[in-house]
């Protein structure tokens, strides 16, 4: 994070951005506005945004960059947080003993990013509810460079992993119990678990068709016991979230409260407009990013 962030006034407009399908969702909140947003919007494209990033298509990326710059200029934004694509990331848990040893830490990174030069990966470490472990997110620098072009000229820019959406949600609600979040992205489902306000663990399920989800979920349960563990609340957001719930809910604990995002009241925020022409469950990560 840029050191300029420390000198910004409390009225700095915060911009949150996420991508889904053929669209970019964004939200703007003034620094002194509490939980009230000044704008929540969507920009449509005639191509899948993920494919534009994957192929680094010059023409398509130029169009995305133009839209982001226009939003930043219109709302005089100087601080932006973007939810990165989980497709370009690798998440893993590492014992703190190995984390504290630089040689062990680098050997672990070399194994996970085999064949990729160290300079071409970005690493971010997170504390977990278990103090004996650290959680690692590895991001491909290729997507970082593409995102940098989108936010060029913004003083304070931060790229966040999908499970940071859950961390923002818990901070927003002051939740201290057990929570599981499911982020529904393009052919990838992110699953994150939190306890006592901290990240416990996270993983991704890649799938070709929604009908494959039940099988993939059961496979994850085999290797990651926390996936089928008890959670007081299960929060689902993103594209096709209703379809995901209908398929997976029979596999969850019956006592868990399943929370979906259909309105601003569900999120616990306010905005100038109360109804939108697009599904708020897809814009939800952008709102959480603006609640800095």
Wavefront OBJ file of the C-alpha trace (Angstrom):
o trace
v 0.000 0.000 0.000
v 1.276 3.442 -0.886
v 2.477 5.611 1.999
v 0.278 8.349 0.518
v -2.680 6.544 2.086
v -1.615 7.748 5.511
v -1.942 11.388 4.473
v -5.353 11.175 2.831
v -8.230 12.990 4.478
v -11.180 11.165 5.960
v -13.309 12.342 3.021
v -11.229 10.421 0.462
v -13.543 8.550 -1.943
v -12.881 4.809 -1.704
v -13.516 2.727 -4.802
v -14.136 -1.019 -4.722
v -13.979 -3.094 -7.921
v -14.739 -6.700 -8.847
v -15.257 -8.536 -12.130
v -17.904 -11.088 -13.053
v -18.788 -12.523 -16.438
v -18.966 -9.717 -18.999
v -19.091 -6.961 -16.414
v -17.172 -4.793 -13.996
v -18.933 -3.864 -10.750
v -17.861 -0.900 -8.649
v -18.867 0.987 -5.538
v -17.855 4.396 -4.218
v -17.909 5.471 -0.583
v -16.687 8.698 0.997
v -14.219 8.117 3.813
v -16.449 9.841 6.370
v -19.732 8.294 5.144
v -19.768 5.255 7.411
v -21.799 2.489 5.758
v -23.452 4.729 3.150
v -22.329 4.489 -0.478
v -22.466 7.425 -2.854
v -22.637 5.159 -5.904
v -22.938 1.480 -6.844
v -22.615 0.726 -10.546
v -21.918 -1.742 -13.305
v -20.098 -1.488 -16.634
v -20.955 -4.058 -19.307
v -18.597 -5.356 -21.977
v -19.284 -7.417 -25.089
v -16.651 -9.975 -24.053
v -15.832 -12.076 -20.967
v -13.546 -10.002 -18.744
v -11.674 -13.063 -17.477
v -10.771 -14.058 -21.047
v -9.428 -10.557 -21.686
v -7.065 -10.901 -18.705
v -6.123 -14.495 -19.591
v -5.170 -13.644 -23.158
v -3.871 -10.160 -22.284
v -5.803 -9.009 -25.336
v -4.573 -5.479 -26.071
v -7.812 -4.101 -27.497
v -10.049 -5.560 -24.799
v -7.733 -4.533 -21.960
v -7.604 -0.994 -23.357
v -11.404 -0.891 -23.154
v -11.391 -2.120 -19.524
v -8.676 0.403 -18.631
v -10.697 3.219 -20.181
v -13.771 2.312 -18.127
v -11.820 2.150 -14.848
v -10.110 5.479 -15.517
v -13.461 7.073 -16.349
v -14.951 5.846 -13.064
v -11.928 7.089 -11.088
v -12.055 10.521 -12.736
v -15.832 10.906 -12.408
v -15.764 10.215 -8.672
v -12.350 11.837 -7.970
v -11.060 8.549 -6.580
v -7.586 8.379 -5.054
v -7.887 4.998 -3.288
v -9.025 1.765 -4.936
v -9.233 -1.892 -3.878
v -9.703 -4.570 -6.533
v -10.672 -8.216 -6.025
v -8.195 -10.187 -8.103
v -9.120 -13.321 -10.065
v -8.637 -16.484 -7.970
v -7.788 -18.269 -11.245
v -4.389 -16.532 -11.186
v -3.633 -17.350 -7.541
v -2.422 -20.259 -5.434
v -3.366 -20.534 -1.745
v -1.702 -22.705 0.869
v -1.103 -23.079 4.605
v 2.424 -23.136 5.982
v 3.616 -23.975 9.521
v 4.970 -20.884 11.261
v 8.238 -22.714 11.952
v 8.792 -23.035 8.196
v 7.569 -19.474 7.598
v 10.130 -18.103 10.091
v 12.973 -19.879 8.251
v 13.682 -17.930 5.054
v 15.242 -20.949 3.309
v 12.259 -23.156 4.139
v 9.890 -20.402 3.066
v 11.571 -19.882 -0.304
v 11.813 -23.637 -0.901
v 8.079 -23.877 -0.320
v 7.442 -21.052 -2.785
v 9.756 -22.643 -5.353
v 7.828 -25.909 -5.108
v 4.413 -24.271 -5.465
v 5.456 -22.014 -8.344
v 7.669 -24.588 -10.069
v 8.981 -23.300 -13.388
v 8.079 -19.673 -12.625
v 10.802 -17.183 -11.749
v 10.573 -15.738 -8.245
v 10.344 -12.200 -9.636
v 7.208 -13.168 -11.536
v 5.144 -14.051 -8.464
v 3.701 -11.822 -5.762
v 3.316 -13.238 -2.261
v 1.014 -12.113 0.533
v 0.951 -13.702 3.998
v -2.026 -13.734 6.339
v -2.380 -14.539 10.008
v -4.793 -17.346 10.820
v -6.897 -18.382 13.790
v -4.225 -21.014 14.482
v -1.096 -19.110 15.518
v 1.108 -22.036 14.541
v 0.361 -21.466 10.851
v 0.467 -18.725 8.221
v -1.717 -18.592 5.121
v -0.049 -17.777 1.824
v -1.508 -16.309 -1.359
v 0.677 -16.430 -4.462
v -0.380 -14.244 -7.373
v 0.908 -14.290 -10.945
v 2.634 -10.976 -11.692
v 1.134 -11.031 -15.173
v -2.317 -10.225 -13.812
v -0.814 -7.686 -11.397
v 0.722 -5.799 -14.315
v -2.592 -5.831 -16.173
v -4.412 -4.562 -13.082
v -1.781 -1.859 -12.637
v -2.616 -0.520 -16.083
v -6.275 -0.357 -15.092
v -5.564 1.711 -11.989
v -2.678 3.768 -13.367
v -2.652 7.221 -11.826
v -4.485 6.226 -8.633
v -2.403 7.127 -5.588
v -3.400 4.191 -3.373
v -4.111 0.822 -5.013
v -4.565 -2.566 -3.361
v -5.322 -5.945 -4.920
v -7.153 -8.389 -2.677
v -7.812 -12.110 -2.766
v -11.369 -13.404 -2.729
v -11.179 -14.577 0.892
v -10.474 -10.996 1.959
v -14.097 -10.301 1.033
v -15.064 -12.507 3.981
v -12.616 -10.728 6.263
v -14.194 -7.386 5.333
v -17.662 -8.836 5.933
v -16.727 -10.023 9.428
v -15.196 -6.662 10.299
v -18.262 -4.870 8.927
v -20.639 -6.927 11.083
v -18.332 -7.401 14.057
v -18.861 -11.162 13.726
v -16.874 -13.359 16.096
v -18.391 -16.788 15.482
v -17.748 -19.339 12.744
v -18.390 -18.316 9.149
v -17.957 -19.937 5.747
v -18.121 -17.884 2.540
v -18.635 -19.131 -0.989
v -17.576 -16.838 -3.808
v -19.111 -17.916 -7.106
v -16.830 -16.944 -9.995
v -16.455 -18.035 -13.611
v -15.958 -21.826 -13.372
v -14.327 -21.548 -9.973
v -15.831 -21.579 -6.481
v -13.839 -20.093 -3.606
v -14.509 -21.524 -0.151
v -13.232 -19.687 2.921
v -13.622 -20.470 6.608
v -13.305 -17.991 9.479
v -13.458 -18.308 13.229
v -13.276 -15.693 15.977
v -12.894 -12.945 13.388
v -9.838 -14.520 11.722
v -9.201 -16.608 8.642
v -9.048 -20.342 9.325
v -8.411 -21.571 5.777
v -9.490 -21.221 2.153
v -9.514 -23.243 -1.032
v -10.861 -23.229 -4.588
v -12.956 -25.695 -6.549
v -12.592 -25.557 -10.311
v -15.407 -26.977 -12.402
v -16.656 -27.043 -15.999
v -20.371 -27.385 -15.265
v -22.482 -26.588 -12.216
v -23.614 -30.212 -12.167
v -20.029 -31.170 -11.255
v -20.078 -29.158 -8.025
v -21.476 -31.859 -5.729
v -18.772 -34.329 -6.751
v -16.016 -31.697 -6.475
v -17.317 -30.592 -3.058
v -17.218 -34.153 -1.729
v -13.687 -34.532 -3.049
v -12.645 -31.403 -1.150
v -14.234 -32.739 2.046
v -12.018 -35.808 1.787
v -8.822 -33.756 2.013
v -10.000 -30.666 3.909
v -12.068 -31.551 6.963
v -12.964 -27.911 7.696
v -15.025 -27.786 4.476
v -17.618 -30.069 6.085
v -17.063 -28.658 9.578
v -19.651 -26.743 11.579
v -20.271 -23.114 10.601
v -22.872 -20.915 12.241
v -23.307 -18.907 9.064
v -22.711 -19.586 5.369
v -22.516 -16.524 3.122
v -22.927 -17.042 -0.635
v -22.314 -14.368 -3.266
v -21.394 -13.983 -6.919
v -22.766 -15.234 -10.233
v -25.082 -18.273 -10.154
v -25.123 -18.127 -6.346
v -28.751 -19.318 -6.189
v -27.869 -22.337 -8.338
v -24.842 -23.091 -6.164
v -26.964 -23.012 -3.007
v -29.624 -25.299 -4.478
v -26.989 -27.904 -5.327
v -24.772 -27.726 -2.257
v -27.121 -26.885 0.626
v -28.066 -30.574 1.175
v -24.380 -31.184 1.992
v -24.176 -28.472 4.656
v -25.004 -28.602 8.342
v -28.756 -28.151 8.772
v -28.264 -25.737 11.673
v -26.157 -23.282 9.625
v -27.801 -20.007 8.596
v -27.434 -19.608 4.835
v -27.224 -15.941 3.942
v -27.742 -14.684 0.402
v -27.289 -11.158 -0.922
v -30.451 -9.761 -2.505
v -30.660 -6.235 -1.115
v -28.667 -3.491 0.599
v -30.395 -4.460 3.855
v -28.902 -7.963 3.527
v -25.459 -6.362 3.445
v -26.164 -3.800 6.150
v -25.333 -0.716 4.088
v -27.150 2.250 2.582
v -26.931 4.029 -0.769
v -28.539 6.863 -2.707
v -30.511 4.280 -4.712
v -32.179 1.299 -3.073
v -32.952 -0.829 -6.134
v -30.647 -1.839 -8.992
v -30.980 -3.318 -12.471
v -28.243 -5.841 -11.720
v -27.882 -8.533 -9.044
v -26.270 -7.190 -5.893
v -24.810 -10.626 -5.122
v -22.416 -10.060 -8.038
v -21.509 -6.533 -6.931
v -21.096 -7.613 -3.287
v -17.272 -8.023 -3.372
v -16.925 -4.476 -4.720
v -18.972 -3.128 -1.806
v -16.798 -4.972 0.705
v -13.685 -3.530 -0.913
v -14.979 0.031 -0.517
v -15.694 -0.539 3.202
v -12.059 0.173 4.004
l 1 2 3 4 5 6 7 8 9 10 11 12 13 14 15 16 17 18 19 20 21 22 23 24 25 26 27 28 29 30 31 32 33 34 35 36 37 38 39 40 41 42 43 44 45 46 47 48 49 50 51 52 53 54 55 56 57 58 59 60 61 62 63 64 65 66 67 68 69 70 71 72 73 74 75 76 77 78 79 80 81 82 83 84 85 86 87 88 89 90 91 92 93 94 95 96 97 98 99 100 101 102 103 104 105 106 107 108 109 110 111 112 113 114 115 116 117 118 119 120 121 122 123 124 125 126 127 128 129 130 131 132 133 134 135 136 137 138 139 140 141 142 143 144 145 146 147 148 149 150 151 152 153 154 155 156 157 158 159 160 161 162 163 164 165 166 167 168 169 170 171 172 173 174 175 176 177 178 179 180 181 182 183 184 185 186 187 188 189 190 191 192 193 194 195 196 197 198 199 200 201 202 203 204 205 206 207 208 209 210 211 212 213 214 215 216 217 218 219 220 221 222 223 224 225 226 227 228 229 230 231 232 233 234 235 236 237 238 239 240 241 242 243 244 245 246 247 248 249 250 251 252 253 254 255 256 257 258 259 260 261 262 263 264 265 266 267 268 269 270 271 272 273 274 275 276 277 278 279 280 281 282 283 284 285 286 287 288 289 290 291 292
